Amino acid sequence: MDVGNSDEALREVALDIAEGADMIMVKPGLPYIDIVRRLKDEFGMPTFVYQVSGEYAMVMAAAGNGWLNERLVALETLACIKRAGADAILTYFAKRAAEWLTE
């Protein structure tokens, strides 16, 4: 798909739904949160986002260099994806996010 053409993403998902898809999966997550919102608004189907390893690695590298706070940025990225309309998020931060959210 052309990354600059969100209409193309909607057409591709419409084809998947026509073929019987039960849910929508968007990956990577952060670069496509605008697509997540459009898909949720257009189709109203269960929408899952996969926050891929590259997104995780960017946060971890920056945190490792002291450029940002891992916990704050990780939770902010997850909140942004959720706010965009994700029903579920698959992330490498899952275990730590669950711990952080229950502290």
Backbone as ProteinMPNN parsed JSONL, in Angstrom:
{"seq_chain_A": "MDVGNSDEALREVALDIAEGADMIMVKPGLPYIDIVRRLKDEFGMPTFVYQVSGEYAMVMAAAGNGWLNERLVALETLACIKRAGADAILTYFAKRAAEWLTE", "coords_chain_A": {"N_chain_A": [[0.819, -1.177, 0.0], [0.344, 2.301, -0.572], [1.879, 4.407, 1.571], [1.147, 7.012, 1.984], [-1.487, 7.229, 1.321], [-4.387, 7.095, 2.687], [-6.932, 6.384, 1.92], [-6.583, 4.185, 0.294], [-5.869, 2.25, 2.158], [-8.314, 1.907, 3.466], [-9.827, 0.835, 1.375], [-8.473, -1.605, 0.981], [-8.961, -2.891, 3.424], [-11.731, -3.064, 3.305], [-11.981, -4.96, 1.289], [-10.87, -7.182, 2.608], [-12.778, -7.547, 4.623], [-14.994, -8.137, 3.064], [-14.199, -10.615, 2.218], [-14.566, -12.073, 4.47], [-13.309, -11.415, 6.9], [-13.024, -11.321, 10.45], [-12.069, -9.441, 12.13], [-10.017, -6.489, 12.325], [-6.61, -5.844, 11.716], [-4.022, -3.686, 12.436], [-0.796, -2.772, 11.605], [2.407, -1.346, 11.438], [1.726, 0.158, 14.666], [1.858, 2.979, 15.818], [2.642, 4.715, 13.58], [0.351, 4.564, 12.111], [-1.941, 5.44, 13.427], [-3.861, 7.228, 12.614], [-5.104, 5.841, 10.592], [-6.186, 3.738, 12.034], [-8.228, 5.082, 13.449], [-9.837, 5.926, 11.273], [-10.592, 3.444, 10.191], [-12.025, 2.31, 12.308], [-14.134, 4.139, 12.543], [-15.297, 3.894, 10.001], [-15.903, 1.124, 9.605], [-16.477, -0.095, 12.064], [-15.676, -2.484, 13.182], [-14.127, -5.028, 15.318], [-10.982, -3.885, 16.2], [-7.617, -4.335, 16.078], [-4.346, -3.51, 17.153], [-0.979, -3.853, 16.375], [1.813, -3.155, 17.998], [4.738, -2.931, 16.76], [8.05, -4.499, 16.868], [9.992, -2.617, 16.156], [8.936, -0.175, 16.985], [8.921, -0.547, 19.73], [11.679, -0.891, 20.107], [12.656, 1.65, 19.451], [11.701, 3.26, 21.558], [12.931, 1.977, 23.729], [15.667, 2.271, 23.102], [15.967, 5.058, 23.17], [15.245, 5.513, 25.832], [17.249, 4.069, 27.084], [19.406, 5.677, 26.511], [18.892, 7.772, 28.102], [17.249, 9.756, 27.144], [14.538, 9.899, 27.347], [11.707, 9.047, 29.434], [11.094, 5.795, 29.973], [8.757, 4.446, 31.003], [6.741, 6.503, 31.071], [6.625, 7.277, 28.337], [6.089, 4.849, 27.033], [3.559, 4.186, 28.123], [2.156, 6.399, 27.22], [2.235, 6.043, 24.428], [0.682, 3.74, 24.197], [-1.753, 4.662, 25.208], [-2.387, 6.554, 23.253], [-2.796, 4.92, 21.008], [-4.988, 3.425, 21.873], [-6.834, 5.518, 22.243], [-7.17, 6.235, 19.605], [-8.855, 4.288, 18.718], [-8.398, 1.564, 18.958], [-9.316, -1.712, 19.864], [-7.862, -3.639, 21.051], [-4.416, -4.064, 21.927], [-1.448, -5.348, 20.788], [1.63, -5.665, 22.173], [5.111, -5.267, 22.928], [5.5, -4.146, 25.318], [3.665, -5.198, 27.039], [3.725, -6.827, 29.476], [5.174, -5.194, 31.309], [3.639, -2.848, 31.154], [1.22, -3.728, 32.21], [2.014, -4.193, 34.834], [2.812, -1.582, 35.577], [0.381, -0.247, 35.423], [-1.03, -1.318, 37.49], [0.118, -0.536, 39.804]], "CA_chain_A": [[0.0, 0.0, 0.0], [0.994, 3.599, -0.557], [1.761, 4.878, 2.953], [0.568, 8.346, 1.993], [-2.855, 7.187, 0.809], [-5.231, 6.397, 3.667], [-8.101, 5.818, 1.232], [-6.186, 2.853, -0.166], [-5.955, 1.36, 3.318], [-9.734, 1.592, 3.672], [-10.249, -0.087, 0.295], [-7.891, -2.924, 1.248], [-9.682, -3.485, 4.545], [-13.072, -3.411, 2.81], [-11.83, -6.233, 0.581], [-10.679, -8.218, 3.625], [-14.07, -7.769, 5.266], [-15.837, -8.826, 2.076], [-13.731, -12.002, 2.161], [-14.947, -12.756, 5.699], [-12.504, -11.087, 8.084], [-13.767, -11.109, 11.693], [-11.462, -8.309, 12.823], [-9.034, -5.725, 11.564], [-5.312, -5.733, 12.383], [-3.182, -2.62, 11.889], [0.581, -2.795, 12.079], [2.747, -0.957, 12.795], [0.684, 0.911, 15.352], [1.947, 4.433, 15.928], [2.599, 5.476, 12.332], [-0.936, 4.417, 11.444], [-3.082, 5.659, 14.32], [-4.923, 7.899, 11.853], [-5.803, 4.774, 9.877], [-6.981, 3.037, 13.055], [-9.445, 5.888, 13.675], [-10.691, 5.872, 10.077], [-11.149, 2.096, 10.075], [-13.023, 2.141, 13.362], [-15.285, 4.955, 12.171], [-15.895, 3.399, 8.753], [-16.372, -0.263, 9.631], [-16.967, -0.462, 13.385], [-15.297, -3.864, 13.516], [-13.037, -5.141, 16.288], [-9.759, -3.376, 15.585], [-6.441, -4.66, 16.877], [-3.128, -2.835, 16.718], [0.263, -4.523, 16.754], [2.922, -2.223, 18.174], [5.812, -3.808, 16.305], [9.323, -4.466, 17.597], [10.714, -1.382, 15.865], [8.398, 0.876, 17.848], [9.443, -0.884, 21.055], [13.12, -0.657, 20.1], [12.898, 3.097, 19.464], [11.483, 3.754, 22.915], [13.942, 1.408, 24.608], [16.962, 2.883, 22.795], [15.946, 6.428, 23.686], [15.254, 5.417, 27.3], [18.58, 3.603, 27.461], [20.322, 6.813, 26.399], [18.469, 8.817, 29.026], [16.571, 10.826, 26.404], [13.134, 9.942, 27.735], [11.294, 8.15, 30.503], [10.491, 4.613, 29.339], [7.395, 4.199, 31.486], [5.829, 7.548, 30.612], [6.471, 7.249, 26.884], [5.407, 3.599, 26.665], [2.136, 4.306, 28.458], [1.562, 7.41, 26.34], [2.007, 5.456, 23.102], [-0.449, 2.82, 24.31], [-2.958, 5.48, 25.358], [-2.678, 7.144, 21.937], [-3.353, 3.866, 20.15], [-6.325, 3.151, 22.4], [-7.661, 6.678, 21.938], [-7.45, 6.221, 18.162], [-9.945, 3.359, 18.456], [-8.025, 0.149, 19.076], [-10.0, -2.54, 20.857], [-6.801, -4.394, 21.718], [-3.078, -3.714, 21.473], [-0.393, -6.336, 20.995], [2.819, -4.851, 22.379], [6.208, -5.818, 23.711], [5.412, -3.531, 26.641], [2.473, -5.73, 27.716], [3.937, -7.25, 30.863], [5.53, -4.041, 32.139], [2.5, -1.926, 31.197], [0.257, -4.29, 33.165], [2.564, -3.926, 36.17], [2.747, -0.143, 35.832], [-1.026, 0.177, 35.573], [-1.607, -1.853, 38.728], [0.881, -0.022, 40.96]], "C_chain_A": [[0.869, 1.249, 0.0], [0.798, 4.2, 0.831], [1.143, 6.261, 3.053], [-0.895, 8.384, 1.599], [-3.749, 6.395, 1.759], [-6.487, 5.816, 3.029], [-7.804, 4.409, 0.728], [-6.257, 1.842, 0.97], [-7.4, 0.954, 3.573], [-10.251, 0.637, 2.604], [-9.725, -1.5, 0.545], [-8.632, -3.627, 2.379], [-11.091, -3.878, 4.125], [-13.033, -4.733, 2.051], [-11.666, -7.391, 1.566], [-12.006, -8.562, 4.306], [-15.015, -8.517, 4.333], [-15.459, -10.299, 1.951], [-13.98, -12.744, 3.469], [-14.131, -12.448, 6.934], [-13.409, -10.809, 9.282], [-13.286, -9.885, 12.447], [-10.455, -7.657, 11.908], [-7.75, -5.662, 12.386], [-4.512, -4.646, 11.668], [-1.8, -2.766, 12.485], [1.452, -2.112, 11.045], [1.693, -0.021, 13.369], [0.806, 2.424, 15.257], [1.926, 5.169, 14.595], [1.225, 5.458, 11.655], [-2.124, 4.647, 12.367], [-4.198, 6.425, 13.63], [-5.752, 6.88, 11.078], [-6.682, 3.992, 10.846], [-8.304, 3.776, 13.261], [-10.39, 5.809, 12.478], [-11.344, 4.508, 9.923], [-12.257, 1.879, 11.093], [-14.297, 2.914, 13.014], [-16.029, 4.371, 10.968], [-16.561, 2.038, 8.912], [-16.914, -0.719, 10.987], [-16.647, -1.885, 13.815], [-14.257, -3.874, 14.633], [-11.716, -4.799, 15.601], [-8.597, -3.582, 16.541], [-5.241, -3.939, 16.286], [-1.935, -3.61, 17.252], [1.353, -3.465, 16.803], [4.196, -3.037, 17.938], [7.123, -3.575, 17.062], [10.114, -3.19, 17.336], [10.243, -0.221, 16.721], [8.924, 0.693, 19.272], [10.928, -0.524, 21.131], [13.446, 0.838, 20.132], [12.765, 3.663, 20.874], [12.589, 3.252, 23.838], [15.324, 2.016, 24.355], [17.033, 4.301, 23.36], [15.978, 6.428, 25.214], [16.639, 5.002, 27.792], [19.628, 4.699, 27.394], [19.944, 7.963, 27.317], [17.719, 9.958, 28.369], [15.099, 10.954, 26.761], [12.876, 8.933, 28.836], [10.525, 6.984, 29.881], [9.025, 4.433, 29.729], [6.406, 5.229, 30.936], [5.575, 7.476, 29.115], [5.755, 5.979, 26.44], [3.913, 3.695, 26.943], [1.444, 5.348, 27.584], [1.297, 6.83, 24.955], [0.806, 4.509, 23.128], [-1.767, 3.579, 24.443], [-3.358, 6.106, 24.023], [-3.319, 6.124, 21.004], [-4.772, 3.536, 20.59], [-7.287, 4.284, 22.051], [-8.037, 6.735, 20.461], [-8.543, 5.228, 17.801], [-9.618, 1.891, 18.566], [-8.827, -0.539, 20.172], [-8.999, -3.361, 21.651], [-5.47, -3.981, 21.105], [-2.138, -4.861, 21.792], [0.904, -5.55, 21.062], [3.865, -5.604, 23.173], [6.254, -5.211, 25.108], [4.342, -4.181, 27.51], [2.711, -6.06, 29.191], [4.24, -6.053, 31.757], [4.379, -3.046, 32.233], [1.455, -2.429, 32.196], [0.732, -4.033, 34.599], [2.445, -2.446, 36.522], [1.322, 0.305, 36.133], [-1.684, -0.354, 36.844], [-0.86, -1.393, 39.973], [0.06, 0.978, 41.737]], "O_chain_A": [[1.989, 1.244, 0.511], [-0.334, 4.474, 1.227], [0.661, 6.64, 4.12], [-1.491, 9.46, 1.545], [-3.856, 5.174, 1.649], [-7.05, 4.852, 3.547], [-8.679, 3.543, 0.737], [-6.662, 0.699, 0.76], [-7.68, -0.209, 3.863], [-11.028, -0.27, 2.903], [-10.447, -2.477, 0.344], [-8.901, -4.826, 2.297], [-11.592, -4.921, 4.546], [-13.958, -5.538, 2.162], [-12.254, -8.457, 1.38], [-12.31, -9.732, 4.534], [-15.742, -9.415, 4.756], [-16.301, -11.133, 1.617], [-13.645, -13.924, 3.577], [-14.246, -13.158, 7.933], [-14.435, -10.142, 9.15], [-13.996, -9.351, 13.299], [-10.089, -8.194, 10.862], [-7.79, -5.455, 13.599], [-4.347, -4.683, 10.448], [-1.638, -2.871, 13.701], [1.229, -2.303, 9.85], [0.869, 0.526, 12.635], [-0.058, 3.079, 14.674], [1.234, 6.182, 14.487], [0.967, 6.239, 10.739], [-3.205, 4.111, 12.123], [-5.361, 6.295, 14.01], [-6.963, 7.043, 10.927], [-7.806, 3.624, 10.504], [-9.372, 3.163, 13.249], [-11.598, 5.644, 12.646], [-12.519, 4.418, 9.564], [-13.308, 1.326, 10.767], [-15.404, 2.4, 13.172], [-17.26, 4.365, 10.939], [-17.664, 1.824, 8.409], [-17.73, -1.639, 11.045], [-17.287, -2.422, 14.719], [-13.586, -2.871, 14.876], [-11.382, -5.357, 14.556], [-8.593, -3.072, 17.661], [-5.134, -3.778, 15.07], [-1.887, -3.975, 18.427], [1.768, -2.943, 15.768], [4.662, -3.746, 18.83], [7.278, -2.595, 17.791], [10.838, -2.727, 18.218], [11.041, 0.619, 17.137], [9.318, 1.655, 19.93], [11.376, 0.076, 22.108], [14.414, 1.244, 20.774], [13.604, 4.443, 21.326], [13.125, 4.018, 24.64], [16.074, 2.252, 25.302], [18.037, 4.691, 23.956], [16.662, 7.253, 25.821], [17.135, 5.521, 28.791], [20.62, 4.666, 28.123], [20.597, 9.007, 27.314], [17.566, 11.023, 28.969], [14.481, 11.989, 26.512], [13.712, 8.078, 29.13], [9.439, 7.168, 29.331], [8.161, 4.285, 28.865], [5.36, 4.866, 30.399], [4.433, 7.599, 28.672], [4.899, 6.032, 25.557], [3.095, 3.329, 26.1], [0.27, 5.192, 27.246], [0.249, 7.093, 24.366], [0.009, 4.483, 22.19], [-2.778, 3.186, 23.86], [-4.545, 6.178, 23.703], [-4.276, 6.436, 20.295], [-5.661, 3.386, 19.752], [-8.414, 4.042, 21.617], [-9.107, 7.231, 20.11], [-9.106, 5.299, 16.709], [-10.473, 1.047, 18.296], [-8.989, -0.005, 21.27], [-9.262, -3.735, 22.794], [-5.394, -3.602, 19.936], [-2.046, -5.295, 22.94], [1.249, -4.842, 20.116], [3.545, -6.469, 23.988], [6.965, -5.708, 25.981], [4.136, -3.737, 28.64], [1.961, -5.607, 30.055], [3.65, -5.903, 32.827], [4.166, -2.457, 33.293], [0.874, -1.639, 32.941], [-0.069, -3.694, 35.47], [2.03, -2.094, 37.627], [1.099, 1.144, 37.006], [-2.761, 0.1, 37.231], [-1.179, -1.823, 41.081], [0.531, 1.517, 42.739]]}, "name": "protein", "num_of_chains": 1, "seq": "MDVGNSDEALREVALDIAEGADMIMVKPGLPYIDIVRRLKDEFGMPTFVYQVSGEYAMVMAAAGNGWLNERLVALETLACIKRAGADAILTYFAKRAAEWLTE"}
